Each structure stands twice: as structure tokens, then as C-alpha cells.
């Protein structure tokens, strides 16, 4: 490993980007065919990080309780899908677009200035190790970074990942954001389904709506919810 690459990796780790730069994998299935161990309609929000962050999606999206998990207030992985596809009933709000959303919450508090996130991510993603970290398969050749930019304290990415998504089949192209929220680094993703492809405009709009709900959730009082 070169000295430069080693420095970039250390910088990324120091910024708390390890989770944000890791491809999220989840197991299990979702949708109406799943036999859930939970009773009642799916919730619209989930408290993580010791209650310091409330994760929720845009209107019409609910928490997949079978897949989502919170590691005793440390790291967390939350999956969201359209409420109606998880047995919420016909009176539940209809999602504007059908997709899968994920929120990965870092275990450690964020200890850096937001303006340092973009350059650190750009430098790390330019390396083979960075692309491997972003890929679901862990293989750099499966990952293509199409676009990366910042809006305020949020870094947005448009990616192509040809690695297998453990949940099922999703489109290779997807949208991702890294957001400081609730004192943690949070990675948000919007993944389109083969039967419901998203245009770049719709995918980015859905991701921005997801970012807005998560940032709003970080302003709520601490609660185990």
C-alpha cells in the first residue's frame, strides 16, 4: 500500500466515514409474500443511536422490521419500503415512487467539520480500496462512481454497483447521500426495482426527500420511540 493511500484511508477513518463508504448488505425478503413475525401495520419511523436519531422516509414509506436492526444504540441499519407492500392496508399513504431505501448509521459520534467530508470522500473513492468499500461485493471493479457533489453539509452520489444485493434484485444504478445527523454519520440510499425503474431526476428527488426527513429526525428530543 502506498504512503498516499494509507494517509487517505486514515483520513477517511478519522472522519467516521468507514460505514458511510461501505456497501450495505441485508438478508431476507420483503413485500406481501413475507410471513412476518410482527403483528400490526409497519411503523413509519424507527429510533436509533440511543434515541438521538429518528429514521423515517418520505410519505408512503414504512420501516421493514424484519430487516432493520439497531445494535444497542451503536450502529444501525434501517430498511424502508412502500407501506402498502408491507401490509399497511389500502388507507395507508401511497408512495410517489416504488423503491427500496436504506439508512446505515455509524457507530461512532461524528467528530469533524461537515466541509471536510466531500474532499475526504472524493480522495478515498478515487482509490481501488475506496471503490471496493462502496461496492456491495467488496470488489472495486463492480463499482462505478458516476457523480459526487455536496449541497451544504450533505454529500450526494450517483453510483453503479453490479454486485449482488442480498435483499433481492435491484437496478445497478442507485443514489446515495452521506448526512451528518444526530451526531452520527448516516449513509442513505435509494435503490430502484427492475419493475419500477427511476429516472435520475426522480431518484435524486426521492433521495433529497429522504435526507430531509432524516435531518428533521435528528432535531427531535431523545426518545426510544
C-alpha positions in Angstrom: 0.0 0.0 0.0 1.4 3.4 -0.9 2.0 6.1 1.7 -0.6 8.3 0.0 -3.3 5.6 0.0 -2.5 4.9 3.7 -3.0 8.5 4.6 -6.3 8.7 2.7 -7.6 5.6 4.5 -6.6 7.0 7.8 -8.2 10.4 7.0 -11.5 8.6 6.0 -11.5 6.6 9.2 -10.8 9.7 11.2 -13.8 11.4 9.7 -16.0 8.5 10.6 -16.6 7.5 7.0 -16.0 3.8 7.4 -19.7 2.9 7.5 -20.7 5.6 5.0 -18.2 4.1 2.5 -19.3 0.6 2.9 -21.9 -1.2 0.7 -24.9 -2.1 2.8 -25.9 -5.8 2.7 -29.1 -7.1 4.2 -30.7 -10.5 4.2 -34.2 -11.7 3.9 -37.2 -10.8 1.7 -39.7 -8.1 1.8 -43.1 -7.5 0.3 -46.6 -9.1 0.7 -45.2 -12.6 0.3 -43.2 -12.4 3.5 -44.6 -14.1 6.6 -43.8 -11.5 9.3 -43.3 -12.4 12.9 -44.6 -8.9 13.8 -48.3 -8.1 14.2 -50.0 -4.8 13.2 -49.1 -2.3 10.5 -45.5 -1.4 9.8 -44.2 1.7 11.7 -43.3 4.9 9.8 -40.2 5.6 11.9 -37.5 4.0 14.0 -35.4 5.4 16.8 -31.7 4.5 16.6 -28.4 5.7 18.1 -29.8 5.6 21.6 -32.8 7.7 20.6 -30.7 10.5 19.2 -31.9 9.9 15.7 -35.4 9.1 14.4 -35.2 7.5 10.9 -38.2 7.9 8.7 -38.8 8.1 5.0 -40.9 10.2 2.6 -44.7 9.8 2.7 -45.8 6.3 1.9 -42.7 4.6 3.2 -42.5 2.4 6.3 -39.9 0.5 8.3 -39.2 -3.1 7.3 -39.0 -4.5 10.9 -37.8 -7.9 9.6 -34.6 -6.5 8.1 -33.9 -3.3 10.2 -31.7 -3.6 13.2 -30.2 -1.3 15.9 -27.0 -2.5 17.6 -27.9 -1.5 21.2 -27.7 2.2 20.3 -24.4 1.9 18.4 -24.5 1.2 14.6 -27.9 0.7 12.9 -29.2 -0.4 9.6 -32.8 0.6 8.7 -34.6 -0.5 5.6 -37.8 1.1 4.2 -40.2 0.1 1.5 -43.6 1.3 0.4 -46.1 0.8 3.3 -48.8 -0.8 1.1 -46.3 -3.5 0.1 -45.8 -4.5 3.7 -49.4 -4.9 4.7 -50.2 -1.4 5.8 -53.6 -1.5 4.1 -55.3 0.4 1.3 -55.8 3.5 3.5 -52.0 4.0 4.0 -50.5 6.8 2.0 -49.3 5.7 -1.4 -45.6 6.2 -2.1 -44.9 8.5 -5.0 -42.4 6.0 -6.4 -41.8 2.4 -5.6 -38.2 1.8 -4.4 -36.1 0.4 -1.5 -34.4 2.8 0.9 -31.7 2.1 3.4 -30.2 4.1 6.2 -26.8 3.0 7.7 -25.9 4.8 10.9 -22.3 4.9 12.1 -21.4 3.6 15.5 -19.1 6.4 16.5 -20.0 10.1 17.0 -19.0 12.4 14.2 -16.0 14.5 15.2 -15.3 16.5 12.0 -16.4 19.6 10.3 -19.0 19.0 7.5 -16.9 20.8 4.9 -14.2 18.2 5.2 -16.5 15.3 4.3 -16.6 15.8 0.5 -12.8 16.1 -0.1 -12.1 13.1 2.1 -14.7 11.0 0.3 -13.5 12.1 -3.1 -10.0 11.2 -2.2 -10.9 7.8 -0.8 -13.3 7.0 -3.6 -10.6 7.6 -6.1 -8.7 4.6 -4.8 -9.3 1.0 -5.5 -9.8 0.4 -1.8 -12.5 3.1 -1.7 -14.4 1.7 -4.7 -14.2 -1.8 -3.1 -15.6 -0.3 0.2 -18.5 1.3 -1.7 -19.3 -1.9 -3.6 -21.7 -4.5 -2.1 -19.5 -7.3 -3.3 -16.3 -5.8 -1.9 -14.8 -5.8 -5.4 -13.6 -2.5 -6.9 -14.5 -3.5 -10.5 -18.2 -3.8 -9.6 -18.4 -0.1 -8.6 -18.6 3.0 -10.8 -18.9 6.4 -9.3 -20.8 8.5 -11.8 -21.2 11.7 -9.9 -20.4 13.1 -6.4 -21.2 16.6 -5.2 -22.1 18.5 -2.0 -25.1 20.5 -1.1 -24.5 22.2 2.3 -23.4 19.5 4.7 -24.7 16.6 2.6 -22.7 14.7 0.0 -24.7 13.2 -2.8 -23.6 10.4 -5.1 -24.9 8.6 -8.2 -23.4 5.1 -8.4 -23.5 2.0 -10.4 -22.9 -1.2 -8.4 -23.0 -4.5 -10.2 -22.5 -6.5 -7.0 -25.4 -8.6 -5.8 -27.8 -7.0 -3.3 -28.6 -9.6 -0.7 -32.3 -8.5 -0.4 -33.1 -9.4 -4.0 -32.9 -7.8 -7.4 -32.4 -4.0 -7.7 -31.2 -1.8 -10.6 -27.4 -1.4 -10.8 -27.7 2.4 -10.7 -28.7 4.0 -7.4 -28.5 7.2 -5.4 -26.7 7.7 -2.1 -26.1 10.5 0.4 -23.9 10.9 3.4 -25.5 13.0 6.0 -24.4 14.3 9.4 -27.4 13.7 11.7 -28.0 13.0 15.3 -24.3 13.4 16.0 -23.5 10.4 13.7 -22.5 9.9 10.1 -25.5 8.4 8.2 -25.5 6.9 4.7 -28.8 7.0 2.9 -29.5 5.0 -0.3 -32.4 4.9 -2.8 -32.5 1.7 -4.9 -34.8 1.2 -7.8 -36.6 -2.1 -8.5 -36.5 -3.7 -12.0 -40.3 -3.4 -12.3 -40.2 0.3 -11.3 -37.1 2.0 -12.7 -36.4 5.6 -11.7 -35.2 8.4 -13.8 -32.1 10.2 -12.5 -34.4 13.2 -11.6 -36.9 11.1 -9.7 -34.2 9.1 -7.9 -32.4 12.2 -6.8 -35.7 13.9 -5.7 -36.6 10.8 -3.7 -33.1 10.8 -2.0 -33.4 14.5 -1.2 -36.8 13.9 0.4 -35.2 11.0 2.4 -32.4 13.3 3.5 -34.9 16.0 4.7 -36.8 13.5 6.8 -33.7 12.1 8.4 -32.3 15.5 9.2 -35.6 16.6 10.7 -35.5 13.4 12.8 -32.1 14.4 14.3 -33.8 17.6 15.7 -36.3 15.6 17.7 -35.9 15.1 21.5 -34.1 11.9 22.5 -36.6 9.0 22.7 -36.6 5.3 22.5 -39.8 5.6 20.4 
